[in-house]
Amino acid sequence: MTTSSACHVDVAILGGGASGALVAAHLLDRVDGAPSVALVEPRAVLARGAAYSTARGEHLLNVRAGGMSAFNADPTHFVAWLQRQRAHADAGAAALASRFMPRREYGAYLEALLESAPGAARLQRVAAMAAGITPVAAGYRIRLADGGHVDARMVVLAIGNLAAPLPLPLAGADALGVGQVVEAWDYEAVAAIDGDADVCIVGAGLSMVDALLTLHAGDHRGRITALSRNGLLPLAHAVAAPAAGDWTALLPLGVRGRLRALRDWARHEAAAGRPWQGVLDALRPHVQALWTAWPEAEQRRFLRHAVRQWDIHRHRIAPEAAAVVASLAAEGRFVLHAGRARALEVGPRPRILYRRREDGSDAVIDADVVVNATGMEKRITRARSPLLQDLLAQGLARPGPHGIGIDTGVDGALFDRDGRPLPGLWTLGALRAGSLWESIAMPELRGQALQVADAVHARLATPSR
Ligand SMILES: Cc1cc2nc3c(=O)[nH]c(=O)nc-3n(C[C@H](O)[C@H](O)[C@H](O)COP(=O)(O)OP(=O)(O)OC[C@H]3O[C@@H](n4cnc5c(N)ncnc54)[C@H](O)[C@@H]3O)c2cc1C
């Protein structure tokens, strides 16, 4: 059911991407006794969010299908769903599990999951942006950007990946021409870039790769450059089993000690003919434990000195995507510059002014179109979210460690400005990255979604609280 302006429910989930949809599916997993749930999401389609709303076939998951089940308790769930789709009817489970599927298929999977939840009839769809939350006697009133409101006993904040703005002062922004600056997560706008346009992509992470793949799929003829501070590109996955080794030996070590130990471990693997990627895969389930074992000062050292190296090794891309990037670079059709962007000058052709990493000299890239591929904004005070700014201003939330995300308890309960957990208000996913570091991908989201749903159920069972 779609509601536009006002409703009253047991639980309001703000954000209907993967996280919000998973929480809703858990809450609606029974016909009798399911709570009434409102899913507040401005996008036309549920369960997609920033990652899975792309309709482009070249945008692949960066995890093999075998690792993308929505449920920890049923690791083959996504692959079994794929096998039920006509397009994959002839494919074996093992072959499907090893593939990097198009992200649009994953979005369809999550959407189907939500629609088929036994209690789905108790879901109210609110097609709006949440703009603020006010505590009221019976719970919370959620103010909507369209002027309406939702009253709920409990609230789950599932607003996920907030896009980072270009890290540049826009000189003459008023004069910006239509289509001169395009957001990488606006997948169709990237696809609509003129084939002869010179394109400068700011950022060199996974969103840059998305944009590059789309330009390549459209046989782009113009010059493509990217600019990133470090000049590093995401690395590729390899066929590797998680390496054998004792990750707990890393726990007492600081940043330098851990990096040294990881390099030694990777060298040991290489000497035995095994790819280094297996070391990262062995660590992957323990990243939260490794992060939380560090005192804040050591976490800060990691953020200052090692984060980009970590990111390119941890957030890897499908080998087929890496092959396209490498061949475009080898042919000179894609050039990556290393430097810090300083300004975007607007004119008939926008110009990016930047400072070269290698020698600190000033340089310029001019292009017809600038693509903002700077990814997600981790620093909460800079996030362009009226809802979050409202929560911070009211003291209903406070920044998480290092200013990343918001501060939460172990079950995702929001901490107010004095560090007290707020009753009946939880979050999950990217907003917990300061506390947990590894908190944006499916292996963490599926566990957190169940955890939040359990907390909601427990509170529903104790009406006096
Ligand atoms: C390009 C990209 C590719 C990725 N690929 C993978 C992958 O292959 N595998 C993997 O495990 N992870 C991947 N990820 C990680 C990804 O973060 C998660 O898998 C997952 O999509 C996160 O879902 P989410 O619901 O937490 O956040 P989001 O997907 O960001 O969804 C949040 C939703 O909240 C809505 N929203 C925001 N503010 C409000 C508001 N105020 N009121 C109401 N609604 C609001 C937004 O419209 C959005 O739909 C990728 C991420 C990106 C960005």
Ligand as a Chemical Component Dictionary entry (heavy atoms), coordinates in Angstrom:
data_LIG
# 
_chem_comp.id                   LIG 
_chem_comp.type                 NON-POLYMER 
_chem_comp.pdbx_formal_charge   0 
_chem_comp.three_letter_code    LIG 
# 
loop_
_chem_comp_atom.comp_id 
_chem_comp_atom.atom_id 
_chem_comp_atom.alt_atom_id 
_chem_comp_atom.type_symbol 
_chem_comp_atom.charge 
_chem_comp_atom.model_Cartn_x 
_chem_comp_atom.model_Cartn_y 
_chem_comp_atom.model_Cartn_z 
_chem_comp_atom.pdbx_ordinal 
LIG C1  C1  C 0 28.138 1.783  -6.414 1  
LIG C2  C2  C 0 28.127 0.787  -5.285 2  
LIG C3  C3  C 0 28.328 -0.569 -5.526 3  
LIG C4  C4  C 0 28.310 -1.490 -4.472 4  
LIG N1  N1  N 0 28.497 -2.820 -4.736 5  
LIG C5  C5  C 0 28.420 -3.710 -3.704 6  
LIG C6  C6  C 0 28.571 -5.122 -3.931 7  
LIG O1  O1  O 0 28.794 -5.559 -5.047 8  
LIG N2  N2  N 0 28.481 -5.962 -2.866 9  
LIG C7  C7  C 0 28.246 -5.497 -1.601 10 
LIG O2  O2  O 0 28.164 -6.300 -0.658 11 
LIG N3  N3  N 0 28.120 -4.187 -1.380 12 
LIG C8  C8  C 0 28.197 -3.296 -2.383 13 
LIG N4  N4  N 0 28.066 -1.975 -2.135 14 
LIG C9  C9  C 0 27.885 -1.565 -0.754 15 
LIG C10 C10 C 0 26.468 -1.118 -0.510 16 
LIG O3  O3  O 0 26.635 -0.034 0.354  17 
LIG C11 C11 C 0 25.551 -2.130 0.143  18 
LIG O4  O4  O 0 25.608 -3.367 -0.504 19 
LIG C12 C12 C 0 24.085 -1.687 0.164  20 
LIG O5  O5  O 0 23.628 -1.356 -1.101 21 
LIG C13 C13 C 0 23.862 -0.542 1.111  22 
LIG O6  O6  O 0 22.483 -0.410 1.249  23 
LIG P1  P1  P 0 21.825 0.653  2.219  24 
LIG O7  O7  O 0 20.377 0.411  2.169  25 
LIG O8  O8  O 0 22.496 0.605  3.544  26 
LIG O9  O9  O 0 22.209 2.053  1.614  27 
LIG P2  P2  P 0 21.728 2.722  0.244  28 
LIG O10 O10 O 0 21.869 1.774  -0.867 29 
LIG O11 O11 O 0 22.480 3.998  0.140  30 
LIG O12 O12 O 0 20.185 3.011  0.460  31 
LIG C14 C14 C 0 19.739 4.027  1.309  32 
LIG C15 C15 C 0 18.392 4.504  0.832  33 
LIG O13 O13 O 0 17.934 5.501  1.729  34 
LIG C16 C16 C 0 17.262 6.509  1.010  35 
LIG N5  N5  N 0 17.318 7.736  1.810  36 
LIG C17 C17 C 0 18.379 8.532  2.062  37 
LIG N6  N6  N 0 18.025 9.547  2.865  38 
LIG C18 C18 C 0 16.712 9.378  3.136  39 
LIG C19 C19 C 0 15.763 10.107 3.897  40 
LIG N7  N7  N 0 16.120 11.215 4.566  41 
LIG N8  N8  N 0 14.492 9.665  3.932  42 
LIG C20 C20 C 0 14.118 8.533  3.268  43 
LIG N9  N9  N 0 14.990 7.812  2.517  44 
LIG C21 C21 C 0 16.260 8.228  2.457  45 
LIG C22 C22 C 0 18.018 6.594  -0.313 46 
LIG O14 O14 O 0 17.174 7.108  -1.324 47 
LIG C23 C23 C 0 18.424 5.143  -0.546 48 
LIG O15 O15 O 0 17.533 4.479  -1.393 49 
LIG C24 C24 C 0 28.090 -1.038 -3.163 50 
LIG C25 C25 C 0 27.894 0.336  -2.931 51 
LIG C26 C26 C 0 27.900 1.237  -3.971 52 
LIG C27 C27 C 0 27.659 2.687  -3.675 53 
# 
loop_
_chem_comp_bond.comp_id 
_chem_comp_bond.atom_id_1 
_chem_comp_bond.atom_id_2 
_chem_comp_bond.value_order 
_chem_comp_bond.pdbx_ordinal 
LIG C1  C2  SING 1  
LIG C2  C3  SING 2  
LIG C2  C26 DOUB 3  
LIG C3  C4  DOUB 4  
LIG C4  N1  SING 5  
LIG C4  C24 SING 6  
LIG N1  C5  DOUB 7  
LIG C5  C6  SING 8  
LIG C5  C8  SING 9  
LIG C6  O1  DOUB 10 
LIG C6  N2  SING 11 
LIG N2  C7  SING 12 
LIG C7  O2  DOUB 13 
LIG C7  N3  SING 14 
LIG N3  C8  DOUB 15 
LIG C8  N4  SING 16 
LIG N4  C9  SING 17 
LIG N4  C24 SING 18 
LIG C9  C10 SING 19 
LIG C10 O3  SING 20 
LIG C10 C11 SING 21 
LIG C11 O4  SING 22 
LIG C11 C12 SING 23 
LIG C12 O5  SING 24 
LIG C12 C13 SING 25 
LIG C13 O6  SING 26 
LIG O6  P1  SING 27 
LIG P1  O7  DOUB 28 
LIG P1  O8  SING 29 
LIG P1  O9  SING 30 
LIG O9  P2  SING 31 
LIG P2  O10 DOUB 32 
LIG P2  O11 SING 33 
LIG P2  O12 SING 34 
LIG O12 C14 SING 35 
LIG C14 C15 SING 36 
LIG C15 O13 SING 37 
LIG C15 C23 SING 38 
LIG O13 C16 SING 39 
LIG C16 N5  SING 40 
LIG C16 C22 SING 41 
LIG N5  C17 SING 42 
LIG N5  C21 SING 43 
LIG C17 N6  DOUB 44 
LIG N6  C18 SING 45 
LIG C18 C19 SING 46 
LIG C18 C21 DOUB 47 
LIG C19 N7  SING 48 
LIG C19 N8  DOUB 49 
LIG N8  C20 SING 50 
LIG C20 N9  DOUB 51 
LIG N9  C21 SING 52 
LIG C22 O14 SING 53 
LIG C22 C23 SING 54 
LIG C23 O15 SING 55 
LIG C24 C25 DOUB 56 
LIG C25 C26 SING 57 
LIG C26 C27 SING 58 
# 
